[in-house]
């Protein structure tokens, strides 16, 4: 079946008791056992629940994986993946990554003995050079956040496996509708389900998807031991969100391309970061590994300092000033102060996140309305 059909039907079986076309929401935290052997499929909701498993089944199928695990947040999912590591192990990661991931790696893992090296993931020679005998994980993000860099996932998978390491890919911005890293050789895919999978700014969640059964068992053991699982209501909403994921992402991506093209010709805009533009450094790679769209997040730099950029983001009407991304409403934010405010200032500027950088998450509003909203803000 096609992606869109599977998103509606896989894991989403009608209720045998009532015939309801939507599986029921199971809020139970504990399940009665037929005997003391604890062999029933469910016992305690931290270990698993019917509603969570239904969402996980759908997501695993869409990502081409053998198992998915749903978490309380995207950062909880990321932390679980890093729990595979021990002091003395080494992570190679990108410079264009979510600020919360940077904080986890540099402010929590590094002081606890896990080494971290950040490189430009678009430079495969730099990735190879960063790998050491202690490297156990390469963590990539494509498109990157907030500069929308594109990583060659298949090439990075080869580098990781040659070193005996795992490749994990944060696919929050692409979603399985546009990129499926497991099919390109990656070992772990992470999604912040808060974003496109939920799609409506009304839930918090994350997920890991893997191909390998043993790796899935290890991650589930860590998840159960540490307890950061997705609740049943969030799982129910994520299952609903997956049903329209493909439709939403493709419409949003088309509008993002129109806005990027328009901004690219605006006199106040110095540079636009969007892989759908032919002059983007990662455009050819994006064409090869993204499935018919380039995502709905873009960023641009304006002439002027932080004050000027702040004036722009505080002047829009349809673009609401907020962190996060991936929902039906369009959002605007200032990475230097907001999504990447956890970076040390020098580290932020060193990786190209300038004071005048503005990030957009394009929603489902009409292109002319969003264009006019930005035009008015840029005229301030």
VOLO-221825 format. One record per residue (C-alpha): residue number from 1; residue in one letter; x negated, z negated, y negated. Coordinates in Angstrom, 2 decimals, always signed. Example, Ala and Ser with C-alpha at 12.3 -4.5 7.8 and 13.67 -1.06 7.14 Angstrom:
<pts>
PT  seq  type  u  w  v
PT  1  A  -12.30  -7.80  +4.50;
PT  2  S  -13.67  -7.14  +1.06;
</pts>
This chain:
<pts>
PT  seq  type  u  w  v
PT  1  X  +0.00  +0.00  +0.00;
PT  2  X  -1.03  +0.50  -3.60;
PT  3  X  -2.37  -2.37  -5.72;
PT  4  X  +0.86  -2.78  -7.69;
PT  5  X  +2.98  -2.92  -4.54;
PT  6  X  +0.71  -5.46  -2.86;
PT  7  X  +0.81  -7.65  -5.96;
PT  8  X  +4.57  -7.98  -5.49;
PT  9  X  +4.82  -8.30  -1.71;
PT  10  X  +1.64  -9.71  -0.10;
PT  11  X  +1.98  -13.45  +0.40;
PT  12  X  +5.40  -13.46  -1.25;
PT  13  X  +7.89  -13.68  +1.60;
PT  14  X  +11.59  -14.31  +1.15;
PT  15  X  +12.76  -17.82  +1.96;
PT  16  X  +13.94  -17.88  +5.61;
PT  17  X  +16.34  -20.76  +4.88;
PT  18  X  +18.25  -19.16  +2.02;
PT  19  X  +17.15  -15.53  +1.79;
PT  20  X  +15.84  -16.07  -1.75;
PT  21  X  +13.61  -13.14  -2.74;
PT  22  X  +11.24  -15.53  -4.56;
PT  23  X  +9.46  -18.11  -2.37;
PT  24  X  +10.51  -21.66  -3.29;
PT  25  X  +8.35  -23.93  -5.40;
PT  26  X  +7.07  -26.77  -3.20;
PT  27  X  +6.32  -29.79  -5.37;
PT  28  X  +5.67  -32.16  -2.47;
PT  29  X  +2.35  -34.00  -2.52;
PT  30  X  +2.55  -35.15  +1.11;
PT  31  X  +4.00  -33.70  +4.30;
PT  32  X  +5.47  -35.54  +7.31;
PT  33  X  +3.43  -35.10  +10.50;
PT  34  X  +5.03  -34.53  +13.93;
PT  35  X  +2.40  -36.84  +15.50;
PT  36  X  -0.84  -38.62  +14.62;
PT  37  X  -3.08  -35.73  +15.63;
PT  38  X  -2.84  -34.22  +12.11;
PT  39  X  -2.53  -30.66  +13.44;
PT  40  X  +0.40  -29.62  +11.24;
PT  41  X  -0.37  -26.80  +8.77;
PT  42  X  +0.08  -29.14  +5.79;
PT  43  X  -0.61  -32.84  +5.34;
PT  44  X  -1.67  -33.56  +1.74;
PT  45  X  -1.38  -31.23  -1.23;
PT  46  X  -5.03  -31.57  -2.28;
PT  47  X  -6.03  -29.85  +0.96;
PT  48  X  -3.32  -27.21  +0.72;
PT  49  X  +0.28  -26.50  -0.16;
PT  50  X  +2.65  -23.62  +0.64;
PT  51  X  +3.00  -22.55  -2.98;
PT  52  X  -0.74  -22.57  -3.62;
PT  53  X  -1.44  -20.72  -0.38;
PT  54  X  +1.06  -18.00  -1.30;
PT  55  X  -0.76  -17.33  -4.57;
PT  56  X  -4.15  -17.45  -2.83;
PT  57  X  -3.00  -14.94  -0.21;
PT  58  X  -1.91  -12.44  -2.85;
PT  59  X  -5.07  -12.80  -4.93;
PT  60  X  -7.38  -12.50  -1.92;
PT  61  X  -5.69  -9.26  -0.94;
PT  62  X  -5.86  -7.80  -4.45;
PT  63  X  -9.57  -8.63  -4.76;
PT  64  X  -10.40  -7.24  -1.33;
PT  65  X  -11.44  -10.68  -0.11;
PT  66  X  -10.90  -12.72  +3.01;
PT  67  X  -10.04  -15.95  +1.23;
PT  68  X  -9.08  -17.19  -2.23;
PT  69  X  -9.11  -20.76  -3.52;
PT  70  X  -7.06  -21.82  -6.54;
PT  71  X  -8.41  -24.47  -8.93;
PT  72  X  -7.19  -26.56  -11.83;
PT  73  X  -9.15  -24.42  -14.31;
PT  74  X  -11.66  -21.59  -14.47;
PT  75  X  -14.43  -24.08  -15.20;
PT  76  X  -13.45  -26.10  -12.12;
PT  77  X  -13.81  -22.93  -10.06;
PT  78  X  -17.20  -22.18  -11.60;
PT  79  X  -18.37  -25.75  -11.00;
PT  80  X  -17.33  -25.52  -7.34;
PT  81  X  -19.46  -22.39  -6.90;
PT  82  X  -22.47  -24.20  -8.39;
PT  83  X  -21.84  -27.15  -6.05;
PT  84  X  -23.33  -24.92  -3.36;
PT  85  X  -26.69  -25.59  -5.05;
PT  86  X  -29.06  -28.54  -4.83;
PT  87  X  -31.70  -29.90  -7.23;
PT  88  X  -34.65  -27.53  -7.26;
PT  89  X  -32.48  -24.45  -6.76;
PT  90  X  -32.46  -21.73  -9.40;
PT  91  X  -29.70  -19.73  -11.11;
PT  92  X  -30.25  -16.39  -12.84;
PT  93  X  -27.48  -15.72  -15.32;
PT  94  X  -26.70  -13.45  -18.24;
PT  95  X  -27.03  -13.99  -21.95;
PT  96  X  -23.53  -12.60  -22.62;
PT  97  X  -21.41  -15.25  -20.92;
PT  98  X  -18.53  -17.56  -21.76;
PT  99  X  -19.56  -20.56  -23.86;
PT  100  X  -18.16  -23.04  -21.36;
PT  101  X  -20.29  -21.52  -18.60;
PT  102  X  -23.37  -21.71  -20.82;
PT  103  X  -22.59  -25.39  -21.48;
PT  104  X  -22.17  -26.13  -17.76;
PT  105  X  -25.45  -24.44  -16.85;
PT  106  X  -27.56  -25.75  -19.71;
PT  107  X  -26.07  -29.13  -20.55;
PT  108  X  -25.03  -30.37  -17.10;
PT  109  X  -26.85  -28.53  -14.31;
PT  110  X  -30.24  -28.15  -15.99;
PT  111  X  -30.72  -31.90  -16.67;
PT  112  X  -29.73  -32.57  -13.04;
PT  113  X  -32.55  -30.50  -11.61;
PT  114  X  -30.97  -27.07  -11.14;
PT  115  X  -33.11  -24.49  -12.93;
PT  116  X  -31.45  -21.82  -15.08;
PT  117  X  -32.87  -18.56  -16.41;
PT  118  X  -30.78  -16.39  -18.73;
PT  119  X  -31.61  -12.69  -19.05;
PT  120  X  -30.00  -9.52  -20.27;
PT  121  X  -28.04  -8.55  -17.15;
PT  122  X  -27.87  -4.93  -18.25;
PT  123  X  -31.66  -4.77  -17.76;
PT  124  X  -32.11  -4.67  -13.99;
PT  125  X  -35.89  -5.02  -14.28;
PT  126  X  -35.37  -8.25  -16.22;
PT  127  X  -33.01  -9.51  -13.52;
PT  128  X  -35.56  -8.75  -10.80;
PT  129  X  -38.35  -10.39  -12.78;
PT  130  X  -36.29  -13.56  -13.26;
PT  131  X  -35.71  -14.06  -9.53;
PT  132  X  -37.98  -16.66  -7.88;
PT  133  X  -38.23  -18.02  -4.32;
PT  134  X  -35.94  -20.84  -5.50;
PT  135  X  -33.19  -18.50  -6.71;
PT  136  X  -29.99  -19.18  -4.81;
PT  137  X  -27.38  -17.73  -7.19;
PT  138  X  -27.12  -14.85  -9.63;
PT  139  X  -24.16  -15.37  -11.97;
PT  140  X  -22.88  -12.30  -13.81;
PT  141  X  -20.00  -11.60  -16.16;
PT  142  X  -18.77  -8.05  -16.68;
PT  143  X  -17.50  -7.27  -19.22;
PT  144  X  -19.52  -10.02  -20.88;
PT  145  X  -18.10  -12.48  -23.37;
PT  146  X  -18.16  -11.97  -26.34;
PT  147  X  -20.39  -8.86  -26.57;
PT  148  X  -18.63  -6.89  -23.81;
PT  149  X  -21.84  -5.95  -22.01;
PT  150  X  -21.47  -4.24  -18.64;
PT  151  X  -23.41  -5.35  -15.56;
PT  152  X  -24.16  -2.96  -12.69;
PT  153  X  -22.59  -5.13  -9.99;
PT  154  X  -23.74  -3.14  -6.97;
PT  155  X  -27.36  -3.13  -8.19;
PT  156  X  -27.28  -6.87  -8.89;
PT  157  X  -25.83  -7.50  -5.43;
PT  158  X  -28.82  -5.70  -3.90;
PT  159  X  -31.24  -7.76  -6.01;
PT  160  X  -29.52  -11.00  -5.00;
PT  161  X  -29.39  -10.22  -1.30;
PT  162  X  -33.01  -9.04  -1.20;
PT  163  X  -33.90  -12.51  -2.53;
PT  164  X  -31.62  -14.33  -0.10;
PT  165  X  -29.32  -15.36  -2.95;
PT  166  X  -25.60  -15.00  -3.64;
PT  167  X  -24.09  -12.87  -6.38;
PT  168  X  -21.13  -14.42  -8.19;
PT  169  X  -19.13  -12.43  -10.75;
PT  170  X  -16.90  -13.84  -13.46;
PT  171  X  -14.17  -11.17  -13.57;
PT  172  X  -11.84  -12.89  -16.02;
PT  173  X  -11.90  -10.03  -18.53;
PT  174  X  -11.63  -7.21  -15.99;
PT  175  X  -9.23  -8.73  -13.39;
PT  176  X  -8.90  -7.14  -9.93;
PT  177  X  -6.73  -4.46  -11.51;
PT  178  X  -9.87  -2.94  -13.09;
PT  179  X  -12.89  -4.17  -11.11;
PT  180  X  -13.27  -5.56  -7.59;
PT  181  X  -16.86  -6.82  -7.18;
PT  182  X  -16.45  -7.77  -3.51;
PT  183  X  -16.07  -4.07  -2.77;
PT  184  X  -19.36  -3.49  -4.63;
PT  185  X  -21.32  -6.06  -2.62;
PT  186  X  -20.77  -9.30  -4.55;
PT  187  X  -20.25  -12.56  -2.63;
PT  188  X  -18.04  -14.60  -4.96;
PT  189  X  -15.54  -13.60  -7.63;
PT  190  X  -14.37  -16.12  -10.21;
PT  191  X  -11.24  -15.76  -12.33;
PT  192  X  -9.97  -17.96  -15.09;
PT  193  X  -6.33  -17.61  -14.02;
PT  194  X  -5.35  -19.07  -17.38;
PT  195  X  -5.98  -15.62  -18.82;
PT  196  X  -4.62  -12.33  -17.41;
PT  197  X  -3.46  -13.64  -14.03;
PT  198  X  -1.08  -16.12  -15.67;
PT  199  X  -0.72  -13.78  -18.61;
PT  200  X  +1.62  -15.82  -20.81;
PT  201  X  -0.42  -18.69  -22.31;
PT  202  X  +1.56  -21.26  -20.33;
PT  203  X  -0.74  -22.43  -17.53;
PT  204  X  -4.27  -23.59  -16.79;
PT  205  X  -5.99  -22.41  -13.63;
PT  206  X  -8.95  -20.79  -11.94;
PT  207  X  -9.81  -19.12  -8.65;
PT  208  X  -12.68  -18.15  -6.38;
PT  209  X  -12.40  -15.22  -3.97;
PT  210  X  -14.88  -14.45  -1.17;
PT  211  X  -15.27  -12.03  +1.73;
PT  212  X  -17.30  -14.21  +4.09;
PT  213  X  -15.32  -16.66  +6.20;
PT  214  X  -18.08  -19.26  +6.44;
PT  215  X  -18.67  -19.19  +2.68;
PT  216  X  -14.94  -19.63  +2.18;
PT  217  X  -14.98  -22.69  +4.45;
PT  218  X  -17.89  -24.22  +2.52;
PT  219  X  -16.15  -23.72  -0.81;
PT  220  X  -12.87  -25.12  +0.53;
PT  221  X  -14.69  -28.20  +1.81;
PT  222  X  -16.23  -28.71  -1.65;
PT  223  X  -12.89  -28.15  -3.34;
PT  224  X  -11.12  -30.64  -1.08;
PT  225  X  -13.92  -33.19  -1.47;
PT  226  X  -13.96  -33.00  -5.27;
PT  227  X  -10.22  -32.51  -5.71;
PT  228  X  -9.89  -30.00  -8.54;
PT  229  X  -7.02  -27.96  -7.12;
PT  230  X  -4.30  -25.92  -8.77;
PT  231  X  -0.92  -27.62  -8.92;
PT  232  X  +2.20  -26.10  -7.37;
PT  233  X  +3.89  -25.16  -10.65;
PT  234  X  +0.76  -23.35  -11.86;
PT  235  X  +0.47  -21.62  -8.49;
PT  236  X  +4.08  -20.48  -8.73;
PT  237  X  +3.50  -19.11  -12.25;
PT  238  X  +0.28  -17.35  -11.16;
PT  239  X  +2.14  -15.64  -8.33;
PT  240  X  +4.69  -14.44  -10.86;
PT  241  X  +1.92  -13.27  -13.19;
PT  242  X  +0.23  -11.18  -10.50;
PT  243  X  +3.39  -9.11  -10.09;
PT  244  X  +2.98  -7.61  -13.57;
PT  245  X  -0.82  -7.84  -13.84;
PT  246  X  -1.53  -4.15  -13.33;
PT  247  X  +1.13  -3.05  -15.82;
PT  248  X  +0.06  -5.53  -18.50;
PT  249  X  -3.68  -4.91  -18.21;
PT  250  X  -3.36  -1.13  -18.38;
PT  251  X  -1.12  -1.15  -21.45;
PT  252  X  -3.29  -3.74  -23.17;
PT  253  X  -6.45  -1.79  -22.33;
PT  254  X  -5.02  +1.40  -23.83;
PT  255  X  -4.17  -0.40  -27.07;
PT  256  X  -7.62  -2.03  -27.14;
PT  257  X  -9.25  +1.39  -26.91;
PT  258  X  -7.12  +2.64  -29.83;
PT  259  X  -8.08  -0.39  -31.91;
PT  260  X  -11.77  -0.09  -31.01;
PT  261  X  -11.76  +3.57  -32.04;
PT  262  X  -10.04  +2.74  -35.33;
PT  263  X  -12.36  -0.19  -36.10;
PT  264  X  -15.37  +1.98  -35.32;
PT  265  X  -14.54  +4.05  -38.39;
PT  266  X  -13.65  +1.17  -40.72;
PT  267  X  -15.99  +0.80  -43.74;
PT  268  X  -16.21  -3.00  -43.42;
PT  269  X  -17.11  -2.93  -39.72;
PT  270  X  -20.81  -2.72  -38.85;
PT  271  X  -20.49  -2.45  -35.09;
PT  272  X  -17.80  -2.47  -32.40;
PT  273  X  -18.44  -3.86  -28.92;
PT  274  X  -16.13  -2.19  -26.41;
PT  275  X  -17.16  -0.43  -23.18;
PT  276  X  -14.48  +2.21  -23.60;
PT  277  X  -16.33  +3.74  -26.56;
PT  278  X  -18.63  +6.59  -25.46;
PT  279  X  -21.58  +5.19  -27.45;
PT  280  X  -21.38  +1.75  -25.81;
PT  281  X  -24.61  +1.16  -23.82;
PT  282  X  -22.65  +0.29  -20.70;
PT  283  X  -20.04  +3.03  -20.96;
PT  284  X  -21.31  +5.12  -18.02;
PT  285  X  -21.50  +2.07  -15.75;
PT  286  X  -18.03  +0.98  -16.85;
PT  287  X  -16.62  +4.41  -16.04;
PT  288  X  -18.14  +4.15  -12.58;
PT  289  X  -17.05  +0.61  -11.64;
PT  290  X  -13.91  -0.03  -13.71;
PT  291  X  -10.72  +1.45  -12.35;
PT  292  X  -9.09  +3.52  -15.07;
PT  293  X  -9.39  +1.09  -17.99;
PT  294  X  -11.95  -0.88  -19.97;
PT  295  X  -10.16  -4.16  -20.55;
PT  296  X  -8.23  -5.61  -23.45;
PT  297  X  -10.93  -7.69  -25.14;
PT  298  X  -13.19  -6.29  -27.83;
PT  299  X  -15.39  -7.68  -30.56;
PT  300  X  -16.72  -6.35  -33.83;
PT  301  X  -19.17  -7.38  -36.51;
PT  302  X  -18.31  -7.19  -40.19;
PT  303  X  -20.53  -6.90  -43.21;
PT  304  X  -20.80  -10.41  -44.57;
PT  305  X  -21.61  -13.95  -43.54;
PT  306  X  -19.73  -16.64  -41.61;
PT  307  X  -17.50  -17.35  -44.61;
PT  308  X  -16.46  -13.71  -44.83;
PT  309  X  -15.72  -13.54  -41.11;
PT  310  X  -13.76  -16.77  -41.30;
PT  311  X  -11.67  -15.32  -44.12;
PT  312  X  -10.75  -12.35  -41.92;
PT  313  X  -9.72  -14.36  -38.85;
PT  314  X  -7.69  -16.76  -41.00;
PT  315  X  -5.81  -13.90  -42.68;
PT  316  X  -4.11  -12.13  -39.76;
PT  317  X  -0.44  -12.59  -38.91;
PT  318  X  +0.21  -10.89  -35.56;
PT  319  X  -3.27  -11.74  -34.30;
PT  320  X  -3.00  -15.50  -33.90;
PT  321  X  -6.09  -17.62  -34.51;
PT  322  X  -6.82  -19.23  -31.15;
PT  323  X  -9.35  -19.40  -28.33;
PT  324  X  -8.52  -18.03  -24.89;
PT  325  X  -7.43  -14.48  -24.14;
PT  326  X  -5.48  -12.33  -21.72;
PT  327  X  -1.87  -13.11  -22.63;
PT  328  X  +0.97  -10.99  -23.98;
PT  329  X  +0.34  -12.09  -27.57;
PT  330  X  -2.76  -10.90  -29.43;
PT  331  X  -5.37  -13.46  -30.42;
PT  332  X  -8.31  -13.44  -32.83;
PT  333  X  -11.21  -15.85  -32.98;
PT  334  X  -14.67  -16.50  -34.36;
PT  335  X  -17.11  -17.00  -31.45;
PT  336  X  -19.74  -18.74  -33.61;
PT  337  X  -17.33  -21.60  -34.31;
PT  338  X  -14.81  -21.38  -31.49;
PT  339  X  -15.26  -19.93  -27.98;
PT  340  X  -19.07  -20.13  -28.14;
PT  341  X  -19.37  -23.17  -30.39;
PT  342  X  -20.98  -25.08  -27.51;
PT  343  X  -24.09  -22.91  -27.86;
PT  344  X  -26.99  -24.28  -29.84;
PT  345  X  -27.09  -22.23  -33.04;
PT  346  X  -30.53  -20.77  -32.35;
PT  347  X  -29.59  -19.92  -28.76;
PT  348  X  -26.38  -18.25  -29.91;
PT  349  X  -28.10  -16.06  -32.46;
PT  350  X  -30.92  -15.26  -30.05;
PT  351  X  -28.48  -13.60  -27.66;
PT  352  X  -26.77  -11.57  -30.39;
PT  353  X  -23.72  -13.69  -31.22;
PT  354  X  -23.92  -13.31  -34.98;
PT  355  X  -22.00  -15.28  -37.59;
PT  356  X  -19.98  -12.19  -38.52;
PT  357  X  -18.82  -11.46  -34.96;
PT  358  X  -15.04  -11.48  -34.43;
PT  359  X  -13.39  -11.30  -30.99;
PT  360  X  -9.96  -9.86  -30.29;
PT  361  X  -7.74  -10.31  -27.27;
PT  362  X  -5.24  -7.48  -27.43;
PT  363  X  -1.72  -8.29  -26.29;
PT  364  X  +1.35  -6.16  -25.70;
PT  365  X  +2.32  -5.55  -29.32;
PT  366  X  +2.42  -1.97  -30.60;
PT  367  X  -0.86  -0.44  -31.77;
PT  368  X  +0.33  +0.49  -35.30;
PT  369  X  +1.43  -3.08  -35.98;
PT  370  X  -1.84  -4.58  -34.76;
PT  371  X  -3.86  -1.99  -36.69;
PT  372  X  -2.00  -2.74  -39.91;
PT  373  X  -2.47  -6.47  -39.40;
PT  374  X  -6.23  -6.04  -39.06;
PT  375  X  -6.36  -3.62  -42.00;
PT  376  X  -4.73  -6.20  -44.24;
PT  377  X  -7.10  -8.95  -43.08;
PT  378  X  -10.17  -6.77  -43.53;
PT  379  X  -9.13  -6.01  -47.10;
PT  380  X  -9.46  -9.68  -48.10;
</pts>
